[in-house]
Amino acid sequence: MVSVLWQGVWYRYLTNVLDPQVLSARQICELYRRRWHIEDAFALTKRLLDLAYVWTGSTNAVQLQIYATLIFYAVLVTICQQIAQALGEPLERISVEMVFRAFYHYNRAVQHGESHQLVSFLAEHAKLLGIVKRQRKSHRERQQLEASIWGDP
């Protein structure tokens, strides 16, 4: 059991990893904080990638639609990771939705012979396309609080 005092409240997390060299208390807390990201991914695939609607009743077609959508989502997230790396930003600051919407602009650039590399185009135009999320005040405050708890510089 890992116990952490956060804003005057004790939080307790259970893990079966007993070696703190393998999984530190900070990593355990971070994993619990991110546990709902799978729900965000499902919401995004349903809303943005239109998986909320199944266009056929055939079992095979339904499976194909789900597989194709999930493969596209995996490629989209990989592109987001590459953009984050190119920009030196954490992946959490990259908007998956805006990267998806930026494909249109990349396609237009390719048609006009202006670009051939997807990641470099999106990284170069990230600000214009709104790819990097703005860091909100609440996020900065949380980072400062985390720094005070975990002793980061």
C-alpha atoms as an extended CHARMM CRD file, in Angstrom:
* protein
*
       153  EXT
         1         1  MET       CA              0.0000000000        0.0000000000        0.0000000000  PROA      1               0.0000000000
         2         2  VAL       CA              1.2770000000        3.4330000000       -0.9640000000  PROA      2               0.0000000000
         3         3  SER       CA             -0.1060000000        6.4010000000        0.9960000000  PROA      3               0.0000000000
         4         4  VAL       CA              0.2400000000        9.9760000000       -0.2350000000  PROA      4               0.0000000000
         5         5  LEU       CA             -0.9060000000       13.1840000000        1.4480000000  PROA      5               0.0000000000
         6         6  TRP       CA             -2.3970000000       15.4120000000       -1.2610000000  PROA      6               0.0000000000
         7         7  GLN       CA             -3.9460000000       18.7730000000       -0.3650000000  PROA      7               0.0000000000
         8         8  GLY       CA             -4.6890000000       17.6400000000        3.1680000000  PROA      8               0.0000000000
         9         9  VAL       CA             -6.2260000000       14.3030000000        2.1930000000  PROA      9               0.0000000000
        10        10  TRP       CA             -4.5350000000       10.9150000000        2.4180000000  PROA      10              0.0000000000
        11        11  TYR       CA             -4.8310000000        8.7510000000       -0.6830000000  PROA      11              0.0000000000
        12        12  ARG       CA             -3.9840000000        5.0640000000       -0.5650000000  PROA      12              0.0000000000
        13        13  TYR       CA             -3.0880000000        2.9420000000       -3.5670000000  PROA      13              0.0000000000
        14        14  LEU       CA             -2.6460000000       -0.8080000000       -3.7180000000  PROA      14              0.0000000000
        15        15  THR       CA             -0.1420000000       -2.5570000000       -5.9180000000  PROA      15              0.0000000000
        16        16  ASN       CA              1.3050000000       -6.0280000000       -6.1950000000  PROA      16              0.0000000000
        17        17  VAL       CA              4.7110000000       -4.6090000000       -7.1830000000  PROA      17              0.0000000000
        18        18  LEU       CA              6.6920000000       -4.6210000000       -3.9550000000  PROA      18              0.0000000000
        19        19  ASP       CA             10.0490000000       -3.3600000000       -5.2220000000  PROA      19              0.0000000000
        20        20  PRO       CA             10.1790000000        0.4740000000       -5.3120000000  PROA      20              0.0000000000
        21        21  GLN       CA             13.0280000000        0.2090000000       -7.8330000000  PROA      21              0.0000000000
        22        22  VAL       CA             10.5660000000       -1.3790000000      -10.2770000000  PROA      22              0.0000000000
        23        23  LEU       CA              7.6130000000        0.9330000000       -9.5450000000  PROA      23              0.0000000000
        24        24  SER       CA              8.0790000000        3.9950000000       -7.3660000000  PROA      24              0.0000000000
        25        25  ALA       CA              5.3600000000        5.6000000000       -5.2510000000  PROA      25              0.0000000000
        26        26  ARG       CA              5.2670000000        8.5020000000       -7.7030000000  PROA      26              0.0000000000
        27        27  GLN       CA              4.7750000000        6.1420000000      -10.6550000000  PROA      27              0.0000000000
        28        28  ILE       CA              1.9620000000        4.3530000000       -8.8230000000  PROA      28              0.0000000000
        29        29  CYS       CA              0.1910000000        7.6550000000       -8.1930000000  PROA      29              0.0000000000
        30        30  GLU       CA              0.6870000000        8.6730000000      -11.8180000000  PROA      30              0.0000000000
        31        31  LEU       CA             -0.7440000000        5.3640000000      -13.0570000000  PROA      31              0.0000000000
        32        32  TYR       CA             -3.8380000000        5.8340000000      -10.9010000000  PROA      32              0.0000000000
        33        33  ARG       CA             -4.1950000000        9.4170000000      -12.1340000000  PROA      33              0.0000000000
        34        34  ARG       CA             -4.1380000000        8.1990000000      -15.7270000000  PROA      34              0.0000000000
        35        35  ARG       CA             -6.5080000000        5.2760000000      -15.2440000000  PROA      35              0.0000000000
        36        36  TRP       CA             -9.3680000000        7.0900000000      -17.0030000000  PROA      36              0.0000000000
        37        37  HSD       CA             -7.3720000000        7.7720000000      -20.1580000000  PROA      37              0.0000000000
        38        38  ILE       CA             -8.8400000000        4.6190000000      -21.6740000000  PROA      38              0.0000000000
        39        39  GLU       CA            -12.2840000000        6.2030000000      -21.3200000000  PROA      39              0.0000000000
        40        40  ASP       CA            -10.9850000000        9.3170000000      -23.0910000000  PROA      40              0.0000000000
        41        41  ALA       CA             -9.7020000000        7.1110000000      -25.9120000000  PROA      41              0.0000000000
        42        42  PHE       CA            -13.0810000000        5.3760000000      -26.2570000000  PROA      42              0.0000000000
        43        43  ALA       CA            -14.9060000000        8.7230000000      -26.2740000000  PROA      43              0.0000000000
        44        44  LEU       CA            -12.5470000000       10.0590000000      -28.9280000000  PROA      44              0.0000000000
        45        45  THR       CA            -12.9540000000        7.0300000000      -31.1940000000  PROA      45              0.0000000000
        46        46  LYS       CA            -16.7140000000        7.1870000000      -30.8560000000  PROA      46              0.0000000000
        47        47  ARG       CA            -17.0570000000       10.9450000000      -31.4080000000  PROA      47              0.0000000000
        48        48  LEU       CA            -14.1960000000       11.9240000000      -33.6730000000  PROA      48              0.0000000000
        49        49  LEU       CA            -13.7020000000        8.7250000000      -35.6420000000  PROA      49              0.0000000000
        50        50  ASP       CA            -17.4380000000        7.9450000000      -35.9000000000  PROA      50              0.0000000000
        51        51  LEU       CA            -17.3620000000        4.5840000000      -34.1690000000  PROA      51              0.0000000000
        52        52  ALA       CA            -20.5680000000        5.5440000000      -32.3490000000  PROA      52              0.0000000000
        53        53  TYR       CA            -22.4560000000        4.4680000000      -35.4470000000  PROA      53              0.0000000000
        54        54  VAL       CA            -22.2580000000        0.9910000000      -36.8950000000  PROA      54              0.0000000000
        55        55  TRP       CA            -23.3280000000        1.1150000000      -40.5100000000  PROA      55              0.0000000000
        56        56  THR       CA            -24.3260000000       -2.5000000000      -41.0120000000  PROA      56              0.0000000000
        57        57  GLY       CA            -25.8110000000       -5.4810000000      -39.2490000000  PROA      57              0.0000000000
        58        58  SER       CA            -23.3500000000       -8.0400000000      -40.5660000000  PROA      58              0.0000000000
        59        59  THR       CA            -21.0370000000       -9.3840000000      -37.8780000000  PROA      59              0.0000000000
        60        60  ASN       CA            -18.0830000000       -9.4080000000      -40.2540000000  PROA      60              0.0000000000
        61        61  ALA       CA            -18.6880000000       -5.7990000000      -41.3390000000  PROA      61              0.0000000000
        62        62  VAL       CA            -19.0440000000       -4.6340000000      -37.7280000000  PROA      62              0.0000000000
        63        63  GLN       CA            -15.7550000000       -6.2960000000      -36.8300000000  PROA      63              0.0000000000
        64        64  LEU       CA            -14.0680000000       -4.7410000000      -39.8610000000  PROA      64              0.0000000000
        65        65  GLN       CA            -15.3630000000       -1.2800000000      -38.9370000000  PROA      65              0.0000000000
        66        66  ILE       CA            -14.1380000000       -1.6490000000      -35.3550000000  PROA      66              0.0000000000
        67        67  TYR       CA            -10.7270000000       -3.0190000000      -36.3640000000  PROA      67              0.0000000000
        68        68  ALA       CA            -10.1980000000       -0.3620000000      -39.0240000000  PROA      68              0.0000000000
        69        69  THR       CA            -11.1380000000        2.4230000000      -36.6220000000  PROA      69              0.0000000000
        70        70  LEU       CA             -8.8690000000        1.1130000000      -33.8540000000  PROA      70              0.0000000000
        71        71  ILE       CA             -5.9570000000        0.6720000000      -36.2710000000  PROA      71              0.0000000000
        72        72  PHE       CA             -6.4470000000        4.2420000000      -37.5040000000  PROA      72              0.0000000000
        73        73  TYR       CA             -6.5880000000        5.4550000000      -33.8900000000  PROA      73              0.0000000000
        74        74  ALA       CA             -3.3050000000        3.6530000000      -33.1380000000  PROA      74              0.0000000000
        75        75  VAL       CA             -1.6700000000        5.3040000000      -36.1500000000  PROA      75              0.0000000000
        76        76  LEU       CA             -3.0730000000        8.6900000000      -35.0900000000  PROA      76              0.0000000000
        77        77  VAL       CA             -1.6590000000        8.3490000000      -31.5710000000  PROA      77              0.0000000000
        78        78  THR       CA              1.7120000000        7.2710000000      -32.9970000000  PROA      78              0.0000000000
        79        79  ILE       CA              1.7630000000       10.4150000000      -35.1520000000  PROA      79              0.0000000000
        80        80  CYS       CA              0.9160000000       12.4610000000      -32.0370000000  PROA      80              0.0000000000
        81        81  GLN       CA              3.8590000000       10.8510000000      -30.2230000000  PROA      81              0.0000000000
        82        82  GLN       CA              6.1830000000       11.7170000000      -33.0980000000  PROA      82              0.0000000000
        83        83  ILE       CA              4.9330000000       15.3120000000      -33.1390000000  PROA      83              0.0000000000
        84        84  ALA       CA              5.4170000000       15.5690000000      -29.3730000000  PROA      84              0.0000000000
        85        85  GLN       CA              8.9630000000       14.3060000000      -29.7560000000  PROA      85              0.0000000000
        86        86  ALA       CA              9.6810000000       16.7150000000      -32.6260000000  PROA      86              0.0000000000
        87        87  LEU       CA              8.3680000000       19.6490000000      -30.5880000000  PROA      87              0.0000000000
        88        88  GLY       CA              9.9360000000       18.5260000000      -27.3010000000  PROA      88              0.0000000000
        89        89  GLU       CA              6.5290000000       18.5130000000      -25.6230000000  PROA      89              0.0000000000
        90        90  PRO       CA              4.9310000000       15.8380000000      -23.4460000000  PROA      90              0.0000000000
        91        91  LEU       CA              2.3480000000       13.7410000000      -25.2880000000  PROA      91              0.0000000000
        92        92  GLU       CA             -0.4110000000       15.0440000000      -22.9910000000  PROA      92              0.0000000000
        93        93  ARG       CA              0.0190000000       18.5190000000      -24.5220000000  PROA      93              0.0000000000
        94        94  ILE       CA             -0.6910000000       17.2720000000      -28.0590000000  PROA      94              0.0000000000
        95        95  SER       CA             -4.3430000000       17.4180000000      -29.1370000000  PROA      95              0.0000000000
        96        96  VAL       CA             -5.2710000000       14.1930000000      -30.9110000000  PROA      96              0.0000000000
        97        97  GLU       CA             -8.3730000000       15.8580000000      -32.3140000000  PROA      97              0.0000000000
        98        98  MET       CA             -6.4460000000       18.7890000000      -33.7810000000  PROA      98              0.0000000000
        99        99  VAL       CA             -3.8600000000       16.4490000000      -35.3230000000  PROA      99              0.0000000000
       100       100  PHE       CA             -6.7360000000       14.5460000000      -36.9360000000  PROA      100             0.0000000000
       101       101  ARG       CA             -8.2500000000       17.7890000000      -38.2290000000  PROA      101             0.0000000000
       102       102  ALA       CA             -4.8360000000       18.9420000000      -39.4890000000  PROA      102             0.0000000000
       103       103  PHE       CA             -4.6930000000       16.0320000000      -41.9460000000  PROA      103             0.0000000000
       104       104  TYR       CA             -6.8790000000       18.1190000000      -44.2580000000  PROA      104             0.0000000000
       105       105  HSD       CA             -4.3110000000       20.9370000000      -44.2860000000  PROA      105             0.0000000000
       106       106  TYR       CA             -1.4800000000       18.4900000000      -44.8210000000  PROA      106             0.0000000000
       107       107  ASN       CA             -3.3540000000       16.9580000000      -47.7550000000  PROA      107             0.0000000000
       108       108  ARG       CA             -3.7960000000       20.3980000000      -49.3110000000  PROA      108             0.0000000000
       109       109  ALA       CA             -0.0860000000       21.1400000000      -48.8520000000  PROA      109             0.0000000000
       110       110  VAL       CA              0.8340000000       17.8510000000      -50.5460000000  PROA      110             0.0000000000
       111       111  GLN       CA             -1.5110000000       18.6160000000      -53.4470000000  PROA      111             0.0000000000
       112       112  HSD       CA              0.2320000000       21.9690000000      -53.9210000000  PROA      112             0.0000000000
       113       113  GLY       CA              3.6760000000       20.3570000000      -53.6950000000  PROA      113             0.0000000000
       114       114  GLU       CA              4.5240000000       22.2280000000      -50.4820000000  PROA      114             0.0000000000
       115       115  SER       CA              5.2180000000       19.2490000000      -48.2390000000  PROA      115             0.0000000000
       116       116  HSD       CA              5.8920000000       15.5310000000      -48.2830000000  PROA      116             0.0000000000
       117       117  GLN       CA              6.6410000000       14.7400000000      -44.6240000000  PROA      117             0.0000000000
       118       118  LEU       CA              3.5540000000       14.5550000000      -42.3830000000  PROA      118             0.0000000000
       119       119  VAL       CA              5.1990000000       14.8850000000      -38.9650000000  PROA      119             0.0000000000
       120       120  SER       CA              7.5450000000       17.6950000000      -39.9560000000  PROA      120             0.0000000000
       121       121  PHE       CA              4.6510000000       19.6010000000      -41.5950000000  PROA      121             0.0000000000
       122       122  LEU       CA              2.4410000000       19.2530000000      -38.5220000000  PROA      122             0.0000000000
       123       123  ALA       CA              5.2770000000       20.1450000000      -36.1410000000  PROA      123             0.0000000000
       124       124  GLU       CA              6.1890000000       23.1880000000      -38.2180000000  PROA      124             0.0000000000
       125       125  HSD       CA              2.5830000000       24.4260000000      -38.2900000000  PROA      125             0.0000000000
       126       126  ALA       CA              1.6130000000       23.2210000000      -34.8060000000  PROA      126             0.0000000000
       127       127  LYS       CA              0.8050000000       26.6650000000      -33.4480000000  PROA      127             0.0000000000
       128       128  LEU       CA             -1.2670000000       27.6860000000      -36.4510000000  PROA      128             0.0000000000
       129       129  LEU       CA             -3.1620000000       24.3770000000      -36.4130000000  PROA      129             0.0000000000
       130       130  GLY       CA             -3.7080000000       24.3970000000      -32.6250000000  PROA      130             0.0000000000
       131       131  ILE       CA             -1.9590000000       21.0650000000      -32.1520000000  PROA      131             0.0000000000
       132       132  VAL       CA             -0.2870000000       21.9150000000      -28.8340000000  PROA      132             0.0000000000
       133       133  LYS       CA             -2.7830000000       22.3870000000      -26.0290000000  PROA      133             0.0000000000
       134       134  ARG       CA             -2.5560000000       25.5600000000      -24.0070000000  PROA      134             0.0000000000
       135       135  GLN       CA             -1.3240000000       24.9440000000      -20.4800000000  PROA      135             0.0000000000
       136       136  ARG       CA             -4.0830000000       26.0230000000      -18.1470000000  PROA      136             0.0000000000
       137       137  LYS       CA             -3.6280000000       27.6810000000      -14.7990000000  PROA      137             0.0000000000
       138       138  SER       CA             -5.0030000000       24.6310000000      -12.9820000000  PROA      138             0.0000000000
       139       139  HSD       CA             -2.3860000000       22.4370000000      -14.6900000000  PROA      139             0.0000000000
       140       140  ARG       CA              0.4350000000       24.7820000000      -13.6940000000  PROA      140             0.0000000000
       141       141  GLU       CA             -0.8540000000       24.8370000000      -10.1120000000  PROA      141             0.0000000000
       142       142  ARG       CA             -1.0450000000       21.0300000000      -10.0550000000  PROA      142             0.0000000000
       143       143  GLN       CA              2.5230000000       20.8080000000      -11.3710000000  PROA      143             0.0000000000
       144       144  GLN       CA              3.7170000000       23.1780000000       -8.6430000000  PROA      144             0.0000000000
       145       145  LEU       CA              1.9190000000       21.1230000000       -6.0160000000  PROA      145             0.0000000000
       146       146  GLU       CA              3.4070000000       17.8980000000       -7.4180000000  PROA      146             0.0000000000
       147       147  ALA       CA              6.8440000000       19.5000000000       -7.3470000000  PROA      147             0.0000000000
       148       148  SER       CA              6.4070000000       20.4090000000       -3.6930000000  PROA      148             0.0000000000
       149       149  ILE       CA              5.2000000000       16.8870000000       -2.8280000000  PROA      149             0.0000000000
       150       150  TRP       CA              7.7960000000       14.9500000000       -4.8320000000  PROA      150             0.0000000000
       151       151  GLY       CA             10.6710000000       17.3820000000       -4.3620000000  PROA      151             0.0000000000
       152       152  ASP       CA             11.1620000000       18.2940000000       -8.0080000000  PROA      152             0.0000000000
       153       153  PRO       CA             13.3050000000       21.3500000000       -8.7480000000  PROA      153             0.0000000000
